[in-house]
Amino acid sequence: MQVIYTPAVTEYLIFFDFDETYYPHECLPEQLNMVYELEQYLQQLARNHQVKIAWVTGSSVQQIQAKMKTAGMTQLPHFIASNLGTEMWEVKSDGQLVTVPSWAKIIGASGFSRRDVEDLLSELKSTYNIDLHEQTQFGQSGYKMNYYYYPVSAVKTQYDLSIIRHLAANCGIGININICNPKAGDPEHAYDVDFIPAGTGKKAAVQFLMKYCQVSPSKTLAFGDSGNDIEMLKMAAHGYLLQNATDEAKSCHNNVAPYPYAEGILHVCRNFFGE
């Protein structure tokens, strides 16, 4: 794997969700050709405009590496905020991934406890008859616990999700809830429910990297495709959903690129940077 050229000074930051934004799960030839074009274009931006790239994703580093191999991708970004930003990696020039100590310190001080999440799950089931199903196919990370919620009716769903959010807040646990995207490997007609340390997640990761790289918010772009990207997009000065974004996401964010996947990213960036 090759790392995108690292500028001495960072003028711009571009944040990408990974699954179904940067990486198309269908891996159709025409989609992958656009990904390879995007990889080369980002090299050009890094050299000519002092741009750094960050992937901010719910996937783990191991999952990202496997998907990159499947797609034949060759370019690593400068940062990977994996597992919904509960892990922060800086990618060195030799391709080595190194944890960012100041972010790891924030995570360590969060007080996040798997036991607290398990107690919350028990209360949801025993008191409110809300049953969450573990996402065993993706595994559980140290600071992110993934579950599915399967809706029964519209009214009960809204009630149940509000209870989940309320109890998580009372326990000091961060939470991400959004409608699943089957294209990314999730079941249809279900919700992702992710428990994470309070004060983390995609929005917090973006805020941290802006300060870490000393980049003005006005010089940031972000791209996503689903409901869990919306806060990240709103943090950037120029946040775009791609044309392939979910209906849920499009109902929450009006700034939509005219094309899907890498084609949409290239269109926006070429207009923005003028090359």
C-alpha positions as a Markdown table, in Angstrom:
| # | Residue | x | y | z |
|---|---|---|---|---|
| 1 | Met | 0.0 | 0.0 | 0.0 |
| 2 | Gln | 1.2 | 3.5 | -0.8 |
| 3 | Val | 0.4 | 6.5 | 1.4 |
| 4 | Ile | -0.9 | 9.7 | -0.2 |
| 5 | Tyr | 1.8 | 12.3 | -0.4 |
| 6 | Thr | 2.1 | 14.1 | 3.0 |
| 7 | Pro | 2.4 | 17.9 | 2.7 |
| 8 | Ala | 4.6 | 19.7 | 5.2 |
| 9 | Val | 1.8 | 22.1 | 6.0 |
| 10 | Thr | -1.9 | 21.2 | 6.0 |
| 11 | Glu | -4.1 | 23.7 | 4.3 |
| 12 | Tyr | -7.2 | 21.6 | 3.7 |
| 13 | Leu | -8.8 | 18.5 | 5.2 |
| 14 | Ile | -11.1 | 16.2 | 3.3 |
| 15 | Phe | -13.1 | 13.7 | 5.3 |
| 16 | Phe | -14.7 | 10.6 | 3.8 |
| 17 | Asp | -17.0 | 7.9 | 5.1 |
| 18 | Phe | -15.6 | 4.7 | 3.7 |
| 19 | Asp | -18.4 | 2.1 | 3.1 |
| 20 | Glu | -20.6 | 3.1 | 0.2 |
| 21 | Thr | -18.9 | 6.5 | -0.1 |
| 22 | Tyr | -15.2 | 5.9 | -0.9 |
| 23 | Tyr | -15.6 | 2.2 | -1.3 |
| 24 | Pro | -18.4 | 0.8 | -3.4 |
| 25 | His | -19.5 | -2.6 | -2.1 |
| 26 | Glu | -20.6 | -3.9 | -5.5 |
| 27 | Cys | -17.1 | -3.3 | -6.9 |
| 28 | Leu | -18.3 | -3.0 | -10.5 |
| 29 | Pro | -15.5 | -2.4 | -13.0 |
| 30 | Glu | -16.7 | 1.2 | -13.8 |
| 31 | Gln | -17.0 | 2.0 | -10.1 |
| 32 | Leu | -13.5 | 0.8 | -9.4 |
| 33 | Asn | -12.0 | 2.7 | -12.3 |
| 34 | Met | -13.4 | 5.8 | -10.8 |
| 35 | Val | -11.9 | 4.9 | -7.4 |
| 36 | Tyr | -8.5 | 4.5 | -9.0 |
| 37 | Glu | -8.9 | 7.9 | -10.7 |
| 38 | Leu | -9.9 | 9.4 | -7.3 |
| 39 | Glu | -6.8 | 7.9 | -5.7 |
| 40 | Gln | -4.5 | 9.6 | -8.3 |
| 41 | Tyr | -6.4 | 12.8 | -8.0 |
| 42 | Leu | -6.1 | 13.0 | -4.3 |
| 43 | Gln | -2.3 | 12.5 | -4.7 |
| 44 | Gln | -2.4 | 15.6 | -6.9 |
| 45 | Leu | -4.4 | 17.6 | -4.4 |
| 46 | Ala | -2.0 | 16.7 | -1.6 |
| 47 | Arg | 0.9 | 18.0 | -3.6 |
| 48 | Asn | -0.7 | 21.1 | -5.2 |
| 49 | His | -3.0 | 22.3 | -2.4 |
| 50 | Gln | -1.5 | 20.8 | 0.8 |
| 51 | Val | -4.5 | 18.5 | 1.4 |
| 52 | Lys | -4.7 | 15.8 | 3.9 |
| 53 | Ile | -7.3 | 12.9 | 3.7 |
| 54 | Ala | -9.1 | 11.2 | 6.6 |
| 55 | Trp | -11.4 | 8.2 | 6.4 |
| 56 | Val | -14.0 | 8.4 | 9.2 |
| 57 | Thr | -15.8 | 5.1 | 9.3 |
| 58 | Gly | -17.7 | 2.5 | 11.3 |
| 59 | Ser | -15.5 | -0.2 | 9.9 |
| 60 | Ser | -12.4 | -1.6 | 11.7 |
| 61 | Val | -8.9 | -1.2 | 10.3 |
| 62 | Gln | -9.0 | -5.0 | 9.5 |
| 63 | Gln | -12.2 | -4.6 | 7.5 |
| 64 | Ile | -10.9 | -1.7 | 5.6 |
| 65 | Gln | -7.7 | -3.5 | 4.7 |
| 66 | Ala | -9.7 | -6.5 | 3.4 |
| 67 | Lys | -12.0 | -4.3 | 1.3 |
| 68 | Met | -9.1 | -2.4 | -0.1 |
| 69 | Lys | -7.5 | -5.7 | -1.2 |
| 70 | Thr | -10.8 | -6.8 | -2.8 |
| 71 | Ala | -11.1 | -3.6 | -4.7 |
| 72 | Gly | -7.4 | -3.4 | -5.7 |
| 73 | Met | -7.0 | 0.0 | -4.0 |
| 74 | Thr | -3.5 | 1.1 | -3.4 |
| 75 | Gln | -3.6 | 4.5 | -1.6 |
| 76 | Leu | -3.9 | 4.9 | 2.1 |
| 77 | Pro | -5.1 | 8.2 | 3.6 |
| 78 | His | -3.3 | 10.3 | 6.2 |
| 79 | Phe | -5.7 | 9.4 | 9.0 |
| 80 | Ile | -8.2 | 6.6 | 9.7 |
| 81 | Ala | -10.8 | 7.2 | 12.4 |
| 82 | Ser | -12.1 | 3.6 | 12.6 |
| 83 | Asn | -14.9 | 2.0 | 14.5 |
| 84 | Leu | -17.0 | 5.2 | 14.5 |
| 85 | Gly | -14.1 | 7.3 | 15.6 |
| 86 | Thr | -13.4 | 5.3 | 18.7 |
| 87 | Glu | -9.9 | 4.6 | 17.2 |
| 88 | Met | -7.7 | 7.2 | 15.6 |
| 89 | Trp | -4.8 | 6.2 | 13.4 |
| 90 | Glu | -2.2 | 8.3 | 11.8 |
| 91 | Val | -0.7 | 6.7 | 8.7 |
| 92 | Lys | 3.1 | 7.1 | 8.4 |
| 93 | Ser | 5.0 | 7.4 | 5.1 |
| 94 | Asp | 5.9 | 3.7 | 5.2 |
| 95 | Gly | 2.2 | 2.7 | 5.6 |
| 96 | Gln | 2.5 | 2.0 | 9.3 |
| 97 | Leu | -0.6 | 2.8 | 11.3 |
| 98 | Val | 0.2 | 4.6 | 14.6 |
| 99 | Thr | -2.4 | 5.5 | 17.3 |
| 100 | Val | -2.8 | 9.2 | 18.0 |
| 101 | Pro | -1.9 | 9.5 | 21.7 |
| 102 | Ser | -4.0 | 12.5 | 22.5 |
| 103 | Trp | -7.1 | 10.8 | 21.1 |
| 104 | Ala | -6.3 | 7.6 | 22.9 |
| 105 | Lys | -6.1 | 9.6 | 26.1 |
| 106 | Ile | -9.6 | 11.0 | 25.5 |
| 107 | Ile | -11.0 | 7.5 | 24.9 |
| 108 | Gly | -9.3 | 6.1 | 28.0 |
| 109 | Ala | -10.7 | 8.9 | 30.2 |
| 110 | Ser | -14.3 | 8.4 | 28.9 |
| 111 | Gly | -15.2 | 5.8 | 31.5 |
| 112 | Phe | -16.7 | 3.6 | 28.8 |
| 113 | Ser | -17.5 | 0.2 | 30.2 |
| 114 | Arg | -18.8 | -2.9 | 28.3 |
| 115 | Arg | -20.5 | -4.0 | 31.5 |
| 116 | Asp | -22.5 | -0.7 | 31.6 |
| 117 | Val | -23.7 | -1.4 | 28.1 |
| 118 | Glu | -24.6 | -5.0 | 29.0 |
| 119 | Asp | -26.6 | -3.7 | 32.0 |
| 120 | Leu | -28.4 | -1.2 | 29.8 |
| 121 | Leu | -29.3 | -4.0 | 27.4 |
| 122 | Ser | -30.7 | -6.1 | 30.2 |
| 123 | Glu | -32.8 | -3.1 | 31.4 |
| 124 | Leu | -34.1 | -2.5 | 27.9 |
| 125 | Lys | -35.2 | -6.1 | 27.6 |
| 126 | Ser | -36.6 | -6.7 | 31.1 |
| 127 | Thr | -38.3 | -3.4 | 31.7 |
| 128 | Tyr | -39.2 | -2.2 | 28.2 |
| 129 | Asn | -39.3 | -5.4 | 26.1 |
| 130 | Ile | -36.8 | -4.0 | 23.7 |
| 131 | Asp | -34.5 | -6.6 | 22.3 |
| 132 | Leu | -31.3 | -5.6 | 20.5 |
| 133 | His | -29.4 | -8.2 | 18.4 |
| 134 | Glu | -25.7 | -8.3 | 18.4 |
| 135 | Gln | -23.9 | -7.7 | 15.1 |
| 136 | Thr | -21.8 | -10.8 | 15.4 |
| 137 | Gln | -20.8 | -10.8 | 11.7 |
| 138 | Phe | -18.7 | -7.7 | 12.2 |
| 139 | Gly | -17.4 | -8.5 | 15.7 |
| 140 | Gln | -17.2 | -6.1 | 18.6 |
| 141 | Ser | -14.4 | -3.6 | 19.1 |
| 142 | Gly | -13.0 | -2.5 | 22.5 |
| 143 | Tyr | -14.9 | 0.8 | 22.5 |
| 144 | Lys | -17.8 | 0.1 | 20.1 |
| 145 | Met | -20.6 | -2.4 | 20.7 |
| 146 | Asn | -22.8 | -3.0 | 17.6 |
| 147 | Tyr | -26.5 | -4.1 | 17.6 |
| 148 | Tyr | -29.5 | -4.3 | 15.3 |
| 149 | Tyr | -33.0 | -3.1 | 16.2 |
| 150 | Tyr | -35.7 | -4.7 | 14.1 |
| 151 | Pro | -38.8 | -2.5 | 14.0 |
| 152 | Val | -42.3 | -3.9 | 14.6 |
| 153 | Ser | -44.4 | -0.8 | 13.9 |
| 154 | Ala | -43.7 | 2.9 | 13.2 |
| 155 | Val | -45.1 | 4.0 | 16.5 |
| 156 | Lys | -43.3 | 1.4 | 18.6 |
| 157 | Thr | -40.1 | 2.0 | 16.8 |
| 158 | Gln | -40.1 | 5.7 | 17.6 |
| 159 | Tyr | -40.9 | 5.0 | 21.2 |
| 160 | Asp | -38.3 | 2.3 | 21.5 |
| 161 | Leu | -35.5 | 4.3 | 19.9 |
| 162 | Ser | -36.3 | 7.3 | 22.2 |
| 163 | Ile | -36.0 | 5.0 | 25.2 |
| 164 | Ile | -32.7 | 3.6 | 24.0 |
| 165 | Arg | -31.3 | 7.1 | 23.6 |
| 166 | His | -32.6 | 8.2 | 27.0 |
| 167 | Leu | -31.2 | 5.3 | 28.9 |
| 168 | Ala | -27.8 | 5.6 | 27.1 |
| 169 | Ala | -27.6 | 9.4 | 28.0 |
| 170 | Asn | -28.5 | 8.6 | 31.6 |
| 171 | Cys | -25.6 | 6.1 | 31.7 |
| 172 | Gly | -23.1 | 8.5 | 30.1 |
| 173 | Ile | -22.9 | 6.2 | 27.1 |
| 174 | Gly | -22.6 | 7.7 | 23.5 |
| 175 | Ile | -24.9 | 6.2 | 20.9 |
| 176 | Asn | -25.3 | 6.2 | 17.2 |
| 177 | Ile | -28.7 | 5.1 | 15.6 |
| 178 | Asn | -29.5 | 5.1 | 11.9 |
| 179 | Ile | -31.3 | 3.0 | 9.4 |
| 180 | Cys | -29.2 | 0.2 | 8.0 |
| 181 | Asn | -27.8 | 0.2 | 4.5 |
| 182 | Pro | -28.1 | -3.3 | 3.0 |
| 183 | Lys | -25.6 | -2.4 | 0.3 |
| 184 | Ala | -23.0 | -2.2 | 3.1 |
| 185 | Gly | -23.8 | -5.7 | 4.3 |
| 186 | Asp | -26.6 | -4.9 | 6.8 |
| 187 | Pro | -30.0 | -6.5 | 6.9 |
| 188 | Glu | -33.0 | -4.7 | 5.3 |
| 189 | His | -35.6 | -2.9 | 7.4 |
| 190 | Ala | -33.4 | -2.7 | 10.5 |
| 191 | Tyr | -31.6 | 0.0 | 12.5 |
| 192 | Asp | -27.9 | 0.1 | 13.5 |
| 193 | Val | -27.6 | 0.8 | 17.2 |
| 194 | Asp | -23.9 | 1.5 | 18.2 |
| 195 | Phe | -22.8 | 2.2 | 21.8 |
| 196 | Ile | -19.6 | 4.2 | 22.0 |
| 197 | Pro | -17.8 | 6.3 | 24.6 |
| 198 | Ala | -19.6 | 9.7 | 25.2 |
| 199 | Gly | -17.9 | 12.5 | 23.3 |
| 200 | Thr | -16.7 | 10.3 | 20.5 |
| 201 | Gly | -18.1 | 9.4 | 17.1 |
| 202 | Lys | -17.7 | 10.8 | 13.6 |
| 203 | Lys | -18.5 | 14.4 | 14.6 |
| 204 | Ala | -16.0 | 14.4 | 17.5 |
| 205 | Ala | -13.3 | 12.8 | 15.3 |
| 206 | Val | -13.7 | 15.5 | 12.7 |
| 207 | Gln | -13.5 | 18.2 | 15.3 |
| 208 | Phe | -10.4 | 16.6 | 16.8 |
| 209 | Leu | -8.6 | 16.3 | 13.4 |
| 210 | Met | -9.3 | 20.0 | 12.6 |
| 211 | Lys | -7.5 | 21.0 | 15.8 |
| 212 | Tyr | -4.8 | 18.3 | 15.4 |
| 213 | Cys | -3.9 | 19.5 | 11.9 |
| 214 | Gln | -4.6 | 23.2 | 12.7 |
| 215 | Val | -6.9 | 23.6 | 9.8 |
| 216 | Ser | -9.7 | 26.2 | 9.7 |
| 217 | Pro | -13.2 | 24.7 | 9.5 |
| 218 | Ser | -13.7 | 26.9 | 6.4 |
| 219 | Lys | -11.1 | 24.7 | 4.6 |
| 220 | Thr | -12.8 | 21.4 | 5.2 |
| 221 | Leu | -14.8 | 19.1 | 2.9 |
| 222 | Ala | -16.7 | 15.9 | 3.9 |
| 223 | Phe | -18.5 | 13.2 | 2.0 |
| 224 | Gly | -20.9 | 10.5 | 3.1 |
| 225 | Asp | -23.9 | 8.4 | 2.2 |
| 226 | Ser | -25.9 | 7.5 | 5.3 |
| 227 | Gly | -27.6 | 8.9 | 8.4 |
| 228 | Asn | -24.6 | 8.4 | 10.6 |
| 229 | Asp | -22.6 | 10.8 | 8.4 |
| 230 | Ile | -24.9 | 13.8 | 8.8 |
| 231 | Glu | -23.2 | 15.3 | 11.8 |
| 232 | Met | -19.8 | 14.9 | 10.1 |
| 233 | Leu | -21.1 | 16.6 | 7.0 |
| 234 | Lys | -22.5 | 19.5 | 9.1 |
| 235 | Met | -19.1 | 20.0 | 10.8 |
| 236 | Ala | -17.3 | 20.6 | 7.6 |
| 237 | Ala | -17.7 | 23.8 | 5.7 |
| 238 | His | -18.5 | 21.8 | 2.5 |
| 239 | Gly | -20.4 | 18.6 | 3.4 |
| 240 | Tyr | -21.9 | 16.5 | 0.6 |
| 241 | Leu | -24.0 | 13.4 | 0.4 |
| 242 | Leu | -23.3 | 11.4 | -2.7 |
| 243 | Gln | -26.1 | 10.6 | -5.2 |
| 244 | Asn | -26.2 | 7.0 | -3.9 |
| 245 | Ala | -27.0 | 8.1 | -0.4 |
| 246 | Thr | -29.9 | 6.6 | 1.6 |
| 247 | Asp | -33.3 | 8.2 | 1.6 |
| 248 | Glu | -32.9 | 8.7 | 5.3 |
| 249 | Ala | -29.7 | 10.7 | 4.8 |
| 250 | Lys | -31.2 | 12.8 | 2.0 |
| 251 | Ser | -34.1 | 13.7 | 4.2 |
| 252 | Cys | -31.7 | 15.2 | 6.7 |
| 253 | His | -29.2 | 17.0 | 4.4 |
| 254 | Asn | -29.9 | 18.9 | 1.2 |
| 255 | Asn | -26.3 | 19.2 | -0.2 |
| 256 | Val | -26.2 | 16.2 | -2.6 |
| 257 | Ala | -23.5 | 15.6 | -5.3 |
| 258 | Pro | -25.0 | 14.9 | -8.8 |
| 259 | Tyr | -23.2 | 11.6 | -9.1 |
| 260 | Pro | -22.6 | 8.5 | -6.9 |
| 261 | Tyr | -19.4 | 7.2 | -5.2 |
| 262 | Ala | -16.0 | 8.4 | -6.5 |
| 263 | Glu | -17.6 | 10.1 | -9.5 |
| 264 | Gly | -19.5 | 12.4 | -7.2 |
| 265 | Ile | -16.5 | 13.1 | -5.1 |
| 266 | Leu | -14.4 | 13.9 | -8.1 |
| 267 | His | -17.0 | 16.3 | -9.5 |
| 268 | Val | -17.3 | 18.2 | -6.2 |
| 269 | Cys | -13.5 | 18.4 | -5.6 |
| 270 | Arg | -12.7 | 19.5 | -9.2 |
| 271 | Asn | -15.2 | 22.3 | -9.0 |
| 272 | Phe | -13.9 | 23.3 | -5.5 |
| 273 | Phe | -10.1 | 23.2 | -6.3 |
| 274 | Gly | -10.4 | 24.2 | -9.9 |
| 275 | Glu | -8.4 | 21.2 | -11.3 |
